[in-house]
Structure formats: C-alpha cells, structure tokens
Amino acid sequence: MVALSLAALPLLSTPGAAADRENGKVLALKWCSACHLVSKDQPVVNDAPLASFYELAKEDAISEATLKTFLADPHPQMPGMSLSNMEIADIARYIKTLEP
C-alpha cells in the first residue's frame, strides 16, 4: 500500500499543463473577434481602430506574461470574460505564436 502511494507522488508533482495555442484561438474567436482581428480567415467585423492580434504578436515589448497580466484585468471597454488562468494563458500563447 505504501509503495503504491509513493509511486503516485510523481503524478501529484507534475507541473501544470502548457498553454494550448489551438484553445487560445477558439477562445479568441469567441471573446475577442467582435472588436479585434484575431484570425486571418475572420471577416472584418467593424471599423474600430483596435489592435489586431497580428500587431500584438510582432511587438517585442509585449510578452506572453504581459498579455496574461492584461487579460487578467482588462480595460473597461472589454466585456467581463471571467476567463480562468489557463484560458488566459491559452489566449496569450495564441497571440504570441501568430505569424504577421
């Protein structure tokens, strides 16, 4: 019994899952696409002068960590998204892996 318990310890100490780029795209299309260009196959929805995710992706000063901090406490014009930390990480990963 003790051996079985000790064998399970590595499973408990496994680090959290890595951010999921594809889930980030799904979330971005759901939550962000009304105001931002989040995908090249997305139709333009309005003329609002908001940053496209491609512009954000090429900015060296904007890291995944910066994006995660912002998404955890976004500006007032953004809808209350109530995203989990993992969902925030997924969106940030998606943005930073886009090719301009």
Backbone as a printed PyTorch tensor [residue, N CA C, xyz], in Angstrom:
tensor([[[  0.8270,  -1.1850,   0.0000],
         [  0.0000,   0.0000,   0.0000],
         [  0.8730,   1.2510,   0.0000]],

        [[  1.9210,   1.2590,   0.8580],
         [  2.8230,   2.4080,   0.9200],
         [  3.5530,   2.5640,  -0.4100]],

        [[  3.9760,   1.4470,  -1.0040],
         [  4.6830,   1.5110,  -2.2850],
         [  3.7930,   2.1190,  -3.3620]],

        [[  2.5210,   1.7790,  -3.3570],
         [  1.5870,   2.3320,  -4.3280],
         [  1.4210,   3.8330,  -4.1120]],

        [[  1.3280,   4.2580,  -2.8560],
         [  1.2070,   5.6820,  -2.5420],
         [  2.4460,   6.4400,  -2.9850]],

        [[  3.6270,   5.8780,  -2.7310],
         [  4.8660,   6.5290,  -3.1380],
         [  4.9930,   6.5780,  -4.6600]],

        [[  4.4960,   5.5670,  -5.3310],
         [  4.5640,   5.5410,  -6.7910],
         [  3.7080,   6.6400,  -7.4110]],

        [[  2.6660,   7.0710,  -6.7230],
         [  1.7780,   8.1110,  -7.2450],
         [  2.3220,   9.5170,  -7.0260]],

        [[  3.3330,   9.6940,  -6.1800],
         [  3.8640,  11.0280,  -5.8910],
         [  4.3110,  11.7950,  -7.1300]],

        [[  5.0110,  11.1910,  -8.0770],
         [  5.3950,  11.9640,  -9.2640],
         [  4.1970,  12.5250, -10.0200]],

        [[  3.0780,  11.8300, -10.0130],
         [  1.8860,  12.3260, -10.6850],
         [  1.3620,  13.5880, -10.0190]],

        [[  1.4620,  13.6570,  -8.7110],
         [  0.9820,  14.8220,  -7.9810],
         [  1.8790,  16.0290,  -8.1790]],

        [[  3.1440,  15.8150,  -8.4400],
         [  4.0700,  16.9320,  -8.5610],
         [  4.3130,  17.3520, -10.0100]],

        [[  3.5790,  16.7560, -10.9560],
         [  3.7360,  17.1260, -12.3560],
         [  3.3060,  18.5710, -12.5440]],

        [[  4.1240,  19.3820, -13.2340],
         [  3.7570,  20.7750, -13.4400],
         [  2.4740,  20.8950, -14.2500]],

        [[  1.8190,  22.0510, -14.1590],
         [  0.5750,  22.2800, -14.8690],
         [  0.7470,  22.1390, -16.3700]],

        [[ -0.3470,  21.9530, -17.0280],
         [ -0.3180,  21.7860, -18.4720],
         [  0.1780,  23.0540, -19.1550]],

        [[  0.8530,  22.8690, -20.2630],
         [  1.3360,  24.0070, -21.0460],
         [  0.1500,  24.6920, -21.7110]],

        [[  0.3300,  25.9670, -22.0140],
         [ -0.7190,  26.7170, -22.6920],
         [ -1.0350,  26.0620, -24.0370]],

        [[ -2.3000,  26.0770, -24.4050],
         [ -2.7960,  25.4120, -25.6060],
         [ -3.1470,  26.4570, -26.6650]],

        [[ -2.3020,  26.5690, -27.6890],
         [ -2.4850,  27.5650, -28.7400],
         [ -3.8390,  27.4200, -29.4360]],

        [[ -4.2380,  26.1980, -29.7730],
         [ -5.4980,  25.9890, -30.5010],
         [ -6.7040,  26.3870, -29.6540]],

        [[ -6.6710,  26.0730, -28.3640],
         [ -7.7560,  26.5080, -27.4910],
         [ -7.7550,  28.0320, -27.3850]],

        [[ -6.5730,  28.6320, -27.3940],
         [ -6.4730,  30.0890, -27.3820],
         [ -7.1600,  30.7070, -28.5850]],

        [[ -7.0130,  30.0780, -29.7520],
         [ -7.6820,  30.5820, -30.9570],
         [ -9.1940,  30.4880, -30.8050]],

        [[ -9.6780,  29.3590, -30.3130],
         [-11.1200,  29.1760, -30.1050],
         [-11.6520,  30.2480, -29.1540]],

        [[-10.9420,  30.4670, -28.0550],
         [-11.3620,  31.4770, -27.0790],
         [-11.3000,  32.8820, -27.6680]],

        [[-10.2480,  33.1720, -28.4390],
         [-10.1080,  34.4920, -29.0530],
         [-11.2460,  34.7520, -30.0370]],

        [[-11.5960,  33.7530, -30.8250],
         [-12.7120,  33.9250, -31.7550],
         [-14.0160,  34.1600, -31.0010]],

        [[-14.1790,  33.4980, -29.8790],
         [-15.4070,  33.6530, -29.0860],
         [-15.4670,  35.0100, -28.3900]],

        [[-14.3840,  35.4030, -27.7250],
         [-14.4180,  36.5700, -26.8490],
         [-13.8630,  37.8560, -27.4580]],

        [[-12.9770,  37.7540, -28.4220],
         [-12.2260,  38.9390, -28.8660],
         [-12.5510,  39.4000, -30.2780]],

        [[-13.1120,  38.5200, -31.1010],
         [-13.2460,  38.8100, -32.5260],
         [-14.2760,  39.8800, -32.8570]],

        [[-15.1260,  40.2500, -31.9350],
         [-16.0890,  41.3200, -32.2030],
         [-15.3920,  42.6690, -32.3390]],

        [[-14.2200,  42.8070, -31.7210],
         [-13.5110,  44.0930, -31.7320],
         [-12.0880,  44.0150, -32.2760]],

        [[-11.5100,  42.8290, -32.3380],
         [-10.1210,  42.6560, -32.7740],
         [-10.0550,  41.6530, -33.9180]],

        [[ -9.0870,  41.8440, -34.8130],
         [ -8.8040,  40.8400, -35.8300],
         [ -7.9530,  39.7690, -35.1500]],

        [[ -8.5070,  38.5680, -34.9980],
         [ -7.8040,  37.5150, -34.2670],
         [ -7.3410,  36.3700, -35.1670]],

        [[ -7.8560,  36.3320, -36.4020],
         [ -7.5070,  35.2520, -37.3200],
         [ -7.5820,  35.7860, -38.7490]],

        [[ -6.6800,  35.3280, -39.6090],
         [ -6.6690,  35.8170, -40.9920],
         [ -7.9080,  35.3890, -41.7650]],

        [[ -8.5690,  34.3200, -41.3340],
         [ -9.7750,  33.8770, -42.0290],
         [-11.0450,  34.4780, -41.4350]],

        [[-10.8900,  35.4180, -40.5340],
         [-12.0250,  36.0800, -39.8890],
         [-12.4760,  37.2640, -40.7470]],

        [[-13.7820,  37.3800, -41.0210],
         [-14.2390,  38.5640, -41.7470],
         [-14.0870,  39.8090, -40.8700]],

        [[-13.8180,  40.9430, -41.5000],
         [-13.7070,  42.1970, -40.7530],
         [-15.0950,  42.5390, -40.2310]],

        [[-15.1780,  42.7870, -38.9270],
         [-16.4880,  42.9880, -38.3110],
         [-16.8600,  44.4440, -38.1230]],

        [[-15.8860,  45.3140, -38.0590],
         [-16.1930,  46.7330, -37.8950],
         [-14.9750,  47.5620, -38.2630]],

        [[-15.1150,  48.8580, -38.1600],
         [-14.0140,  49.7610, -38.4900],
         [-13.3030,  50.2750, -37.2460]],

        [[-13.5220,  49.6400, -36.1230],
         [-12.9020,  50.1020, -34.8790],
         [-11.3810,  50.0200, -34.9900]],

        [[-10.6920,  51.0650, -34.5700],
         [ -9.2220,  51.0820, -34.6770],
         [ -8.5350,  50.3330, -33.5340]],

        [[ -8.9300,  49.1070, -33.3100],
         [ -8.3340,  48.3180, -32.2310],
         [ -7.2220,  47.4420, -32.7900]],

        [[ -6.2400,  47.1940, -31.9790],
         [ -5.0820,  46.4080, -32.4110],
         [ -5.5090,  45.0130, -32.8550]],

        [[ -4.9520,  44.5910, -33.9880],
         [ -5.1720,  43.2100, -34.3910],
         [ -4.2110,  42.3460, -33.5830]],

        [[ -4.5410,  41.0920, -33.4480],
         [ -3.6610,  40.1880, -32.7120],
         [ -2.3240,  40.0250, -33.4350]],

        [[ -2.3150,  40.2360, -34.7470],
         [ -1.0690,  40.1400, -35.5090],
         [ -0.1300,  41.2890, -35.1600]],

        [[ -0.6930,  42.4750, -34.9200],
         [  0.1280,  43.6090, -34.4820],
         [  0.7110,  43.3310, -33.1000]],

        [[ -0.1100,  42.7810, -32.2150],
         [  0.3680,  42.4530, -30.8710],
         [  1.4640,  41.3880, -30.9240]],

        [[  1.3080,  40.4180, -31.8190],
         [  2.2700,  39.3120, -31.9150],
         [  3.6630,  39.7910, -32.2880]],

        [[  3.7490,  40.8120, -33.1350],
         [  5.0680,  41.2500, -33.5980],
         [  5.7320,  42.2580, -32.6680]],

        [[  5.0330,  42.7230, -31.6540],
         [  5.5960,  43.6790, -30.7000],
         [  6.4880,  42.9540, -29.6950]],

        [[  7.7860,  43.1990, -29.7650],
         [  8.7170,  42.5620, -28.8310],
         [  8.4600,  42.9810, -27.3870]],

        [[  7.9580,  44.1920, -27.1950],
         [  7.7140,  44.7010, -25.8430],
         [  6.5100,  44.0350, -25.1800]],

        [[  5.7050,  43.3300, -25.9670],
         [  4.5260,  42.6550, -25.4210],
         [  4.8210,  41.1600, -25.3580]],

        [[  5.0640,  40.6720, -24.1620],
         [  5.3820,  39.2530, -23.9610],
         [  4.1160,  38.4810, -23.5900]],

        [[  4.2340,  37.1670, -23.5360],
         [  3.1070,  36.3570, -23.0560],
         [  2.7400,  36.7590, -21.6360]],

        [[  3.7400,  37.0200, -20.8090],
         [  3.4790,  37.4200, -19.4190],
         [  2.7210,  38.7430, -19.3690]],

        [[  3.1000,  39.6900, -20.2290],
         [  2.4090,  40.9770, -20.2870],
         [  0.9550,  40.7750, -20.6960]],

        [[  0.7380,  39.9520, -21.6970],
         [ -0.6240,  39.6760, -22.1500],
         [ -1.4500,  39.0120, -21.0570]],

        [[ -0.8640,  38.0640, -20.3530],
         [ -1.5920,  37.3780, -19.2790],
         [ -1.9900,  38.3570, -18.1830]],

        [[ -1.0850,  39.2520, -17.8230],
         [ -1.3930,  40.2540, -16.7960],
         [ -2.5360,  41.1420, -17.2590]],

        [[ -2.4770,  41.5950, -18.5050],
         [ -3.5290,  42.4570, -19.0370],
         [ -4.8680,  41.7300, -19.0850]],

        [[ -4.8830,  40.5020, -19.5980],
         [ -6.1380,  39.7610, -19.7360],
         [ -6.7660,  39.4150, -18.3890]],

        [[ -5.9510,  39.3290, -17.3570],
         [ -6.4810,  39.0590, -16.0170],
         [ -7.2320,  40.2690, -15.4630]],

        [[ -6.8890,  41.4690, -15.9640],
         [ -7.5380,  42.7060, -15.5090],
         [ -7.6080,  43.6720, -16.6960]],

        [[ -8.4800,  43.3730, -17.6800],
         [ -8.5010,  44.1520, -18.9190],
         [ -9.1110,  45.5370, -18.7500]],

        [[ -8.9950,  46.3440, -19.8120],
         [ -9.5530,  47.6930, -19.7770],
         [-11.0780,  47.6320, -19.7140]],

        [[-11.7190,  48.7080, -19.2570],
         [-13.1710,  48.6950, -19.0300],
         [-14.0190,  48.4100, -20.2730]],

        [[-13.5390,  48.7380, -21.4700],
         [-14.3350,  48.5010, -22.6740],
         [-14.4540,  47.0210, -23.0280]],

        [[-13.5740,  46.2070, -22.4820],
         [-13.6440,  44.7750, -22.7760],
         [-14.7440,  44.1470, -21.9290]],

        [[-15.4700,  43.2000, -22.5220],
         [-16.5400,  42.5480, -21.7640],
         [-15.9840,  41.7360, -20.6010]],

        [[-16.7880,  41.5580, -19.5740],
         [-16.3940,  40.7130, -18.4470],
         [-16.3340,  39.2700, -18.9190]],

        [[-15.1340,  38.7790, -19.1490],
         [-14.9830,  37.4600, -19.7480],
         [-14.8920,  36.3450, -18.7200]],

        [[-14.4830,  36.6520, -17.5160],
         [-14.3410,  35.6400, -16.4620],
         [-13.5410,  34.4310, -16.9400]],

        [[-12.3750,  34.6950, -17.5110],
         [-11.5200,  33.6170, -18.0000],
         [-10.7100,  33.0090, -16.8610]],

        [[-10.4760,  31.7190, -16.9450],
         [ -9.6030,  31.0520, -15.9790],
         [ -8.1530,  31.4070, -16.3040]],

        [[ -7.2580,  31.1410, -15.3730],
         [ -5.8310,  31.3830, -15.6250],
         [ -5.3320,  30.5800, -16.8240]],

        [[ -5.8220,  29.3620, -16.9830],
         [ -5.4050,  28.5310, -18.1150],
         [ -5.9270,  29.1040, -19.4230]],

        [[ -7.1650,  29.5870, -19.4430],
         [ -7.7150,  30.1940, -20.6550],
         [ -6.9450,  31.4600, -21.0270]],

        [[ -6.5830,  32.2500, -20.0290],
         [ -5.7710,  33.4460, -20.2600],
         [ -4.4280,  33.0530, -20.8680]],

        [[ -3.8070,  32.0210, -20.3220],
         [ -2.5200,  31.5440, -20.8480],
         [ -2.6750,  31.0470, -22.2870]],

        [[ -3.7900,  30.3780, -22.5770],
         [ -4.0340,  29.8740, -23.9310],
         [ -4.1540,  31.0240, -24.9330]],

        [[ -4.8950,  32.0680, -24.5840],
         [ -5.0500,  33.2170, -25.4830],
         [ -3.7100,  33.9180, -25.6770]],

        [[ -2.9730,  34.1160, -24.6010],
         [ -1.6640,  34.7700, -24.7010],
         [ -0.7260,  33.9630, -25.5970]],

        [[ -0.7180,  32.6430, -25.4450],
         [  0.1220,  31.7850, -26.2950],
         [ -0.2990,  31.9140, -27.7530]],

        [[ -1.6080,  31.8810, -27.9980],
         [ -2.1060,  32.0140, -29.3690],
         [ -1.6120,  33.3150, -29.9980]],

        [[ -1.7650,  34.4200, -29.2860],
         [ -1.3560,  35.7210, -29.8280],
         [  0.1290,  35.7220, -30.1680]],

        [[  0.9550,  35.2730, -29.2400],
         [  2.4050,  35.3740, -29.4470],
         [  2.9450,  34.3680, -30.4670]],

        [[  2.1410,  33.4050, -30.8920],
         [  2.6090,  32.4570, -31.9050],
         [  2.0770,  32.7820, -33.2980]],

        [[  1.3480,  33.8860, -33.4410],
         [  0.8440,  34.2770, -34.7560],
         [  1.9850,  34.7770, -35.6320]],

        [[  1.9100,  34.4710, -36.9000],
         [  2.8810,  34.9610, -37.8820],
         [  2.3000,  36.2140, -38.5200]],

        [[  3.0220,  37.3280, -38.4660],
         [  2.4980,  38.5780, -39.0630],
         [  2.2850,  38.4700, -40.5610]]])
